[in-house]
């Protein structure tokens, strides 16, 4: 109740602040009493909101019930309008625990029953005690995995004793503070500037000055009116030092933002192999505890960045039936070396590609057509620019030459990019897996199990049909997978091989 009440007040803070400020200054009443009677009205409004929040929270808690039954999880809630929702065990993919800062201080967790339904969890229980959350997770997982046990375990589920941490858990991957610091340096981010600007706009009424007036005063101030002339009067060394200082400042802010974001999200990152699957725990302020059953892993994604690649750093995520904060991708090793990633992939039943893999290139026509389309786009945009300039009678020879040079430069750059993509994009098919490697500066490798693919589709647009290439799209639970720009004959062979693999398996005999 305390957590939900404070959360409700926090969400109402901004509109409440507007009302309080307006009343306190007399604007809401059309008076100039300053800090007289309107102040008491503002205080009354604030206390009224708190009282209403407390009553609403209490009634919401009092009217909420949940039950772990023999066949489903059921949640009933609502004060005036009652709702009852239930999720059968055969639809539950996972049960995860999440702790934000305030619930964590009070020993509470949020329990999410994940179904893999479009990135949304069907049921979310907010909040229960940590021991109760652990008990719920272990009990529901047992019921999901063993339907016979559900009939006997269900009635006592609410009184279940939380199981001790798995004694057979093996640590597969962890990141200490040094690793996090290195990871943060590669996670350059300038989002802090967006946050500052957004906060300045939202809370400008709380500032003791008006931002517009402040900017206008700087513009009109004689000391700053000739700022351009002052800069022009500096010597070359001073200009270079100023530019370097600006660049260093921006880089420093970006690195600091990346470090803060990384430590908040991935602090105490631990990936363990338990009897239930992969267990991942991480977070500084908001702590998450997710278990991913191994047999629900559909594919692997090995990615890297253009800079971290030079130092041998990669990231591993899995595409799973269970959802993770609105995404089916679970990070299991976000910043690791390949020799650390290989054992994790092996535990999931996948093998990383090696030198013996028979990689194939897509059709070169696909990349030639992409380069031509880019060139046509730039030419059309340049023609529009020239037309506008002619209409304004402001087209000079130098401007026209600049436009032509810019179009030529962009066309050459993107043509060279398509050439390198053709050289580095690959796809492969081995007896158990389909593999795709895309990208030049920041390559991304995706590996899927042939048996776990559901559909195989050959897709062609009008240009692709005319030129003789296509996209081969694989349907899988929780994600998507595609080979782009393949020769039609190669795509048909790959489709036949994958469909043969799917058809040869009796899915009724596979583990759930």
C-alpha positions as CSV (number, residue, x, y, z in Angstrom):
1,X,0.0,0.0,0.0
2,X,2.8,2.4,0.8
3,X,4.6,1.7,-2.5
4,X,1.5,2.1,-4.6
5,X,0.4,5.2,-2.7
6,X,3.7,6.9,-3.3
7,X,3.7,5.8,-6.9
8,X,0.3,7.4,-7.4
9,X,1.4,10.6,-5.8
10,X,4.6,10.6,-8.0
11,X,2.5,10.2,-11.2
12,X,0.2,13.1,-10.0
13,X,3.1,15.3,-9.0
14,X,3.4,17.4,-12.2
15,X,-0.3,18.3,-12.5
16,X,-0.5,18.8,-8.7
17,X,2.5,21.2,-8.9
18,X,0.8,23.2,-11.6
19,X,-2.4,23.5,-9.6
20,X,-0.5,24.4,-6.4
21,X,1.6,27.0,-8.0
22,X,-1.3,28.6,-9.8
23,X,-3.4,28.8,-6.6
24,X,-0.5,30.0,-4.4
25,X,0.2,32.9,-6.7
26,X,-3.4,33.9,-6.9
27,X,-3.6,33.2,-10.7
28,X,-6.3,30.5,-10.2
29,X,-8.5,33.0,-8.3
30,X,-7.7,36.1,-10.2
31,X,-6.3,37.8,-7.0
32,X,-3.1,39.3,-6.0
33,X,-3.1,38.1,-2.4
34,X,0.4,36.6,-2.8
35,X,1.0,34.1,-0.1
36,X,-2.3,34.7,1.8
37,X,-5.4,32.6,1.5
38,X,-4.5,30.9,-1.7
39,X,-1.6,29.2,0.1
40,X,-4.0,27.5,2.4
41,X,-6.1,26.4,-0.5
42,X,-3.0,24.9,-2.2
43,X,-2.1,23.0,0.9
44,X,-5.7,21.8,1.2
45,X,-5.6,20.5,-2.4
46,X,-2.3,18.7,-1.7
47,X,-3.7,17.1,1.5
48,X,-6.9,16.1,-0.3
49,X,-5.0,14.4,-3.1
50,X,-2.9,12.4,-0.5
51,X,-6.1,11.4,1.4
52,X,-7.8,10.3,-1.8
53,X,-4.7,8.3,-2.8
54,X,-4.6,6.6,0.5
55,X,-8.2,5.6,0.4
56,X,-8.0,4.4,-3.2
57,X,-4.8,2.4,-2.5
58,X,-6.4,0.7,0.6
59,X,-9.6,-0.2,-1.2
60,X,-7.5,-1.6,-4.2
61,X,-5.4,-3.7,-1.9
62,X,-8.5,-4.9,0.1
63,X,-10.3,-6.0,-3.0
64,X,-7.4,-7.8,-4.7
65,X,-7.1,-11.6,-4.5
66,X,-5.1,-14.1,-6.3
67,X,-5.2,-17.9,-6.4
68,X,-2.9,-20.6,-7.7
69,X,-5.3,-23.3,-8.8
70,X,-5.0,-26.7,-10.2
71,X,-5.1,-25.5,-13.8
72,X,-4.6,-21.8,-13.9
73,X,-3.5,-18.6,-12.1
74,X,-6.4,-16.4,-11.2
75,X,-6.4,-12.7,-10.3
76,X,-9.4,-10.8,-9.1
77,X,-9.3,-7.0,-8.6
78,X,-11.3,-3.8,-8.8
79,X,-13.2,-1.5,-6.4
80,X,-16.5,-0.6,-8.2
81,X,-16.0,-2.7,-11.4
82,X,-14.6,-6.1,-10.6
83,X,-12.4,-8.0,-13.1
84,X,-11.3,-11.6,-12.9
85,X,-8.5,-12.9,-15.1
86,X,-6.9,-16.3,-15.3
87,X,-4.0,-17.7,-17.3
88,X,-3.8,-21.5,-17.9
89,X,-0.5,-23.1,-17.0
90,X,0.0,-24.3,-20.6
91,X,0.2,-20.6,-21.7
92,X,2.7,-19.5,-19.1
93,X,6.2,-19.2,-20.5
94,X,7.9,-17.9,-17.4
95,X,7.5,-16.3,-14.0
96,X,9.9,-13.4,-13.3
97,X,10.6,-11.2,-10.3
98,X,11.4,-7.5,-10.5
99,X,12.3,-5.1,-7.7
100,X,12.4,-1.3,-8.1
101,X,14.2,0.7,-5.5
102,X,11.3,1.5,-3.0
103,X,9.8,-2.0,-3.0
104,X,13.3,-3.4,-2.6
105,X,13.9,-1.3,0.5
106,X,10.6,-2.7,1.9
107,X,11.4,-6.3,1.0
108,X,8.8,-6.6,-1.8
109,X,8.9,-7.9,-5.3
110,X,6.7,-7.7,-8.4
111,X,5.7,-11.1,-9.9
112,X,5.1,-11.2,-13.6
113,X,3.4,-14.2,-15.2
114,X,4.7,-14.1,-18.8
115,X,2.9,-15.7,-21.7
116,X,4.8,-14.4,-24.7
117,X,1.6,-12.8,-26.0
118,X,2.7,-9.8,-28.1
119,X,5.2,-8.5,-25.5
120,X,2.7,-8.2,-22.7
121,X,2.4,-10.2,-19.5
122,X,-1.1,-11.4,-18.9
123,X,-0.9,-11.1,-15.1
124,X,1.3,-8.9,-12.9
125,X,1.1,-9.1,-9.1
126,X,2.2,-6.0,-7.4
127,X,3.5,-6.4,-4.7
128,X,4.3,-9.5,-2.5
129,X,7.0,-10.3,0.0
130,X,10.3,-11.7,-1.4
131,X,9.8,-15.1,0.1
132,X,6.2,-15.3,-1.2
133,X,7.4,-14.2,-4.7
134,X,10.1,-17.0,-4.7
135,X,7.5,-19.5,-3.5
136,X,5.0,-18.4,-6.2
137,X,7.6,-18.7,-9.0
138,X,8.8,-22.1,-7.9
139,X,5.3,-23.5,-7.4
140,X,4.0,-22.2,-10.7
141,X,7.0,-23.4,-12.6
142,X,6.5,-26.9,-11.1
143,X,2.8,-26.8,-12.1
144,X,3.7,-25.7,-15.6
145,X,6.3,-28.4,-16.1
146,X,4.2,-31.2,-14.5
147,X,0.4,-31.2,-15.1
148,X,0.0,-34.2,-12.8
149,X,1.6,-32.4,-9.9
150,X,-0.7,-29.4,-10.4
151,X,-3.7,-31.3,-9.2
152,X,-2.1,-31.9,-5.8
153,X,0.1,-28.9,-5.4
154,X,-2.4,-26.2,-6.5
155,X,-4.6,-26.0,-3.3
156,X,-1.5,-25.5,-1.1
157,X,0.3,-23.2,-3.4
158,X,-0.4,-20.0,-1.4
159,X,1.2,-21.6,1.7
160,X,4.1,-23.0,-0.2
161,X,7.5,-22.7,1.5
162,X,10.0,-20.8,-0.7
163,X,12.6,-23.2,-2.0
164,X,16.2,-22.5,-1.1
165,X,18.5,-21.1,-3.8
166,X,19.3,-23.9,-6.2
167,X,22.4,-25.8,-4.9
168,X,23.2,-27.1,-8.4
169,X,23.4,-23.6,-9.9
170,X,26.5,-23.1,-12.0
171,X,27.8,-19.7,-12.7
172,X,28.2,-19.2,-16.5
173,X,28.9,-15.5,-16.7
174,X,29.2,-12.5,-14.4
175,X,30.4,-8.9,-14.7
176,X,32.3,-7.2,-11.9
177,X,32.8,-3.5,-11.5
178,X,35.8,-3.4,-13.7
179,X,33.9,-5.1,-16.5
180,X,31.0,-2.8,-16.0
181,X,33.2,0.2,-16.2
182,X,34.7,-1.0,-19.5
183,X,31.3,-1.8,-20.8
184,X,30.1,1.7,-19.8
185,X,32.9,3.4,-21.7
186,X,31.7,1.6,-24.9
187,X,28.1,2.7,-24.2
188,X,28.5,6.3,-25.2
189,X,25.2,8.2,-24.9
190,X,24.1,11.8,-25.1
191,X,20.6,11.2,-23.9
192,X,21.4,13.3,-20.8
193,X,21.0,16.4,-22.9
194,X,17.5,15.4,-24.0
195,X,16.6,14.7,-20.4
196,X,17.9,18.2,-19.3
197,X,16.0,20.0,-22.1
198,X,12.9,18.0,-21.4
199,X,13.1,18.7,-17.7
200,X,13.7,22.4,-18.3
201,X,10.6,22.6,-20.4
202,X,8.4,20.7,-18.0
203,X,9.5,22.4,-14.8
204,X,10.2,25.9,-16.1
205,X,7.5,27.3,-13.9
206,X,9.5,26.3,-10.8
207,X,12.6,28.3,-11.9
208,X,13.2,31.7,-10.5
209,X,13.6,33.1,-14.0
210,X,12.1,32.7,-17.4
211,X,14.3,30.8,-19.9
212,X,13.0,32.8,-22.9
213,X,13.7,36.1,-21.2
214,X,17.1,34.9,-20.1
215,X,18.0,33.9,-23.7
216,X,16.7,37.2,-25.0
217,X,18.8,39.2,-22.5
218,X,21.9,37.4,-23.6
219,X,21.1,38.2,-27.2
220,X,20.4,41.9,-26.5
221,X,23.3,42.4,-24.1
222,X,26.1,44.4,-25.7
223,X,28.7,42.2,-24.1
224,X,27.4,39.2,-26.1
225,X,26.1,41.0,-29.2
226,X,29.5,40.8,-30.9
227,X,30.3,37.3,-29.8
228,X,31.1,36.3,-33.4
229,X,33.5,39.2,-33.7
230,X,35.2,38.2,-30.5
231,X,35.7,34.6,-31.6
232,X,37.0,35.9,-35.0
233,X,39.5,38.0,-33.1
234,X,41.0,35.0,-31.4
235,X,44.2,33.5,-32.7
236,X,44.3,30.1,-34.3
237,X,45.7,28.4,-31.1
238,X,42.8,29.8,-29.0
239,X,40.2,28.6,-31.5
240,X,41.7,25.1,-31.6
241,X,41.8,24.9,-27.8
242,X,38.2,26.1,-27.6
243,X,37.0,23.5,-30.2
244,X,39.0,20.8,-28.5
245,X,37.5,21.8,-25.1
246,X,34.0,21.6,-26.5
247,X,34.6,18.2,-28.1
248,X,36.2,16.8,-24.9
249,X,33.3,18.1,-22.8
250,X,30.7,16.5,-25.1
251,X,32.6,13.2,-25.1
252,X,33.0,13.4,-21.3
253,X,29.3,13.8,-20.8
254,X,28.5,11.0,-23.2
255,X,30.9,8.6,-21.4
256,X,29.5,9.6,-18.0
257,X,25.9,9.0,-19.2
258,X,27.0,5.6,-20.6
259,X,28.6,4.6,-17.3
260,X,25.6,5.6,-15.3
261,X,23.2,3.8,-17.5
262,X,25.3,0.6,-17.6
263,X,25.8,0.5,-13.8
264,X,22.1,1.1,-13.2
265,X,21.0,-1.6,-15.6
266,X,23.6,-4.3,-15.3
267,X,25.1,-4.0,-11.8
268,X,25.9,-7.4,-10.2
269,X,25.1,-9.1,-13.5
270,X,25.0,-12.9,-13.0
271,X,24.0,-15.7,-15.3
272,X,23.6,-19.1,-13.8
273,X,22.6,-22.5,-15.2
274,X,20.0,-24.1,-12.9
275,X,17.7,-27.1,-13.2
276,X,15.0,-24.7,-14.4
277,X,17.2,-23.0,-17.1
278,X,19.2,-19.8,-17.4
279,X,18.8,-17.6,-14.3
280,X,19.8,-13.9,-14.9
281,X,20.0,-11.3,-12.1
282,X,21.0,-7.7,-12.6
283,X,20.2,-4.1,-11.6
284,X,21.3,-1.5,-9.1
285,X,18.1,0.5,-8.3
286,X,15.7,-1.9,-10.1
287,X,16.7,-5.5,-9.6
288,X,15.4,-8.1,-12.0
289,X,15.5,-11.9,-11.5
290,X,14.5,-13.8,-14.7
291,X,14.7,-17.5,-15.4
292,X,14.7,-18.6,-19.1
293,X,13.9,-22.3,-19.6
294,X,16.5,-23.7,-22.0
295,X,14.0,-25.6,-24.2
296,X,12.2,-22.3,-24.8
297,X,15.2,-20.7,-26.4
298,X,14.5,-20.3,-30.1
299,X,17.6,-18.6,-31.4
300,X,20.8,-16.8,-30.5
301,X,22.0,-13.3,-31.5
302,X,25.7,-12.5,-31.3
303,X,26.3,-8.7,-31.9
304,X,29.0,-6.2,-31.5
305,X,29.7,-2.5,-32.1
306,X,32.1,-0.9,-34.6
307,X,34.5,0.1,-31.9
308,X,34.2,-2.7,-29.3
309,X,34.7,-5.2,-32.1
310,X,38.3,-4.0,-32.4
311,X,38.9,-5.1,-28.8
312,X,37.2,-8.4,-29.1
313,X,34.0,-7.6,-27.2
314,X,30.6,-9.0,-28.2
315,X,27.2,-9.4,-26.8
316,X,24.9,-12.5,-26.6
317,X,21.2,-12.5,-26.4
318,X,18.6,-15.2,-26.9
319,X,15.2,-15.1,-28.6
320,X,12.8,-16.9,-26.2
321,X,9.1,-17.5,-25.9
322,X,9.1,-15.6,-22.7
323,X,9.1,-11.8,-22.9
324,X,11.5,-9.4,-21.2
325,X,10.3,-5.9,-20.6
326,X,8.3,-5.8,-23.9
327,X,11.1,-7.6,-25.9
328,X,11.6,-11.2,-26.7
329,X,15.4,-10.7,-26.6
330,X,17.1,-11.7,-23.3
331,X,20.6,-10.4,-22.8
332,X,22.6,-13.3,-21.3
333,X,26.1,-12.0,-21.9
334,X,25.9,-8.3,-23.0
335,X,29.7,-7.7,-22.9
336,X,31.9,-10.7,-23.2
337,X,34.6,-12.4,-25.2
338,X,33.8,-15.1,-27.7
339,X,35.4,-17.8,-25.5
340,X,32.9,-16.8,-22.8
341,X,30.0,-16.8,-25.2
342,X,30.7,-20.3,-26.6
343,X,29.9,-22.3,-23.4
344,X,26.6,-20.4,-22.9
345,X,25.6,-21.1,-26.5
346,X,26.5,-24.8,-25.9
347,X,24.3,-24.9,-22.8
348,X,21.4,-23.6,-24.9
349,X,21.9,-26.4,-27.5
350,X,23.6,-24.2,-30.2
351,X,27.0,-24.2,-31.7
352,X,28.8,-21.0,-32.8
353,X,30.1,-21.0,-36.4
354,X,33.7,-21.9,-37.0
355,X,36.1,-21.9,-39.9
356,X,34.5,-25.1,-41.3
357,X,31.1,-23.3,-41.9
358,X,30.1,-23.0,-45.6
359,X,29.1,-19.4,-45.8
360,X,27.3,-18.2,-49.0
361,X,26.9,-14.7,-50.3
362,X,23.5,-13.2,-51.4
363,X,22.9,-12.2,-55.0
364,X,25.0,-9.2,-56.0
365,X,22.0,-7.8,-57.9
366,X,20.3,-7.1,-54.6
367,X,23.1,-4.7,-53.6
368,X,23.4,-3.2,-57.0
369,X,19.7,-2.4,-57.0
370,X,20.0,-0.9,-53.5
371,X,22.8,1.4,-54.6
372,X,20.8,2.5,-57.7
373,X,17.8,3.3,-55.6
374,X,19.9,5.3,-53.2
375,X,21.4,7.3,-56.1
376,X,18.0,8.0,-57.6
377,X,16.8,9.2,-54.2
378,X,19.7,11.7,-53.9
379,X,19.2,12.9,-57.4
380,X,15.5,13.6,-56.8
381,X,16.2,15.4,-53.6
382,X,18.9,17.5,-55.3
383,X,16.5,18.3,-58.2
384,X,13.9,19.5,-55.6
385,X,16.5,21.7,-54.0
386,X,17.6,23.2,-57.3
387,X,13.9,23.9,-58.2
388,X,13.3,25.7,-54.9
389,X,16.5,27.7,-55.4
390,X,15.5,28.7,-58.9
391,X,12.0,29.7,-57.7
392,X,13.6,32.0,-55.1
393,X,16.1,33.3,-57.7
394,X,18.9,32.4,-55.4
395,X,20.8,29.8,-57.4
396,X,24.4,30.6,-58.0
397,X,27.0,28.6,-59.8
398,X,28.9,27.8,-56.6
399,X,25.7,26.5,-55.0
400,X,24.9,24.3,-58.0
401,X,28.4,22.9,-58.0
402,X,28.1,22.2,-54.2
403,X,24.8,20.3,-54.7
404,X,26.3,18.3,-57.6
405,X,29.4,17.4,-55.5
406,X,27.3,16.5,-52.5
407,X,25.0,14.2,-54.6
408,X,28.1,12.5,-56.2
409,X,29.7,12.1,-52.8
410,X,26.7,10.5,-51.2
411,X,26.1,8.2,-54.2
412,X,29.7,7.0,-54.1
413,X,29.6,6.5,-50.3
414,X,26.4,4.4,-50.4
415,X,27.6,2.5,-53.4
416,X,30.8,1.6,-51.5
417,X,28.7,0.7,-48.5
418,X,26.6,-1.7,-50.6
419,X,29.8,-3.3,-52.0
420,X,31.2,-3.9,-48.5
421,X,27.8,-5.3,-47.3
422,X,27.9,-7.8,-50.2
423,X,31.3,-8.8,-49.2
424,X,30.5,-9.4,-45.5
425,X,26.8,-10.5,-45.5
426,X,26.7,-14.3,-45.3
427,X,24.2,-17.1,-44.7
428,X,24.7,-20.8,-44.0
429,X,22.8,-24.0,-43.4
430,X,24.3,-26.9,-41.4
431,X,22.6,-30.1,-40.3
432,X,21.1,-28.6,-37.2
433,X,21.1,-24.8,-37.7
434,X,20.5,-21.9,-40.0
435,X,22.9,-19.0,-39.7
436,X,22.9,-15.4,-40.8
437,X,25.7,-12.8,-40.6
438,X,24.8,-9.3,-41.5
439,X,26.7,-6.0,-41.3
440,X,30.1,-4.6,-42.0
441,X,31.3,-2.3,-39.2
442,X,29.1,-3.9,-36.5
443,X,28.3,-7.4,-37.7
444,X,25.4,-9.3,-36.2
445,X,25.2,-13.1,-36.3
446,X,21.8,-14.9,-35.8
447,X,21.6,-18.6,-35.2
448,X,18.3,-20.6,-35.2
449,X,17.6,-24.3,-34.7
450,X,16.1,-25.8,-37.8
451,X,13.7,-27.9,-35.8
452,X,12.2,-24.9,-33.9
453,X,11.4,-23.0,-37.1
454,X,7.6,-22.9,-37.9
455,X,7.3,-21.5,-41.4
456,X,9.5,-20.8,-44.4
457,X,8.5,-18.1,-46.9
458,X,9.9,-16.8,-50.1
459,X,9.1,-13.2,-50.6
460,X,9.6,-11.1,-53.8
461,X,8.8,-7.5,-54.6
462,X,8.4,-6.3,-58.3
463,X,12.0,-5.4,-58.7
464,X,13.3,-8.6,-57.0
465,X,10.9,-10.7,-59.2
466,X,12.3,-9.0,-62.3
467,X,15.9,-9.3,-61.3
468,X,15.7,-12.9,-60.0
469,X,16.4,-12.7,-56.3
470,X,14.2,-12.9,-53.1
471,X,14.1,-12.9,-49.3
472,X,13.8,-16.1,-47.4
473,X,11.9,-15.5,-44.2
474,X,11.7,-18.0,-41.3
475,X,8.9,-17.9,-38.8
476,X,9.7,-18.7,-35.2
477,X,8.0,-18.2,-31.9
478,X,9.1,-15.0,-30.2
479,X,11.0,-13.4,-33.1
480,X,11.8,-13.4,-36.8
481,X,14.7,-14.5,-39.0
482,X,15.4,-13.8,-42.7
483,X,18.0,-14.2,-45.5
484,X,17.8,-11.1,-47.7
485,X,18.7,-10.9,-51.4
486,X,19.2,-14.6,-52.1
487,X,19.1,-16.1,-55.6
488,X,15.8,-17.8,-56.2
489,X,17.3,-21.2,-56.8
490,X,19.3,-21.0,-53.6
491,X,16.3,-20.0,-51.6
492,X,14.3,-22.9,-52.9
493,X,17.0,-25.4,-52.0
494,X,17.3,-23.9,-48.5
495,X,13.5,-23.9,-48.0
496,X,13.3,-27.6,-49.0
497,X,16.1,-28.6,-46.6
498,X,14.5,-26.7,-43.7
499,X,11.0,-28.1,-44.3
500,X,12.5,-31.6,-44.5
501,X,14.0,-31.1,-41.1
502,X,10.8,-29.8,-39.6
503,X,8.7,-32.6,-41.2
504,X,11.0,-35.3,-39.9
505,X,10.4,-34.4,-36.2
506,X,7.5,-35.7,-34.0
507,X,6.9,-32.6,-32.0
508,X,4.6,-34.5,-29.6
509,X,7.7,-36.3,-28.3
510,X,9.8,-33.1,-27.7
511,X,10.2,-31.7,-24.2
512,X,7.7,-28.9,-23.4
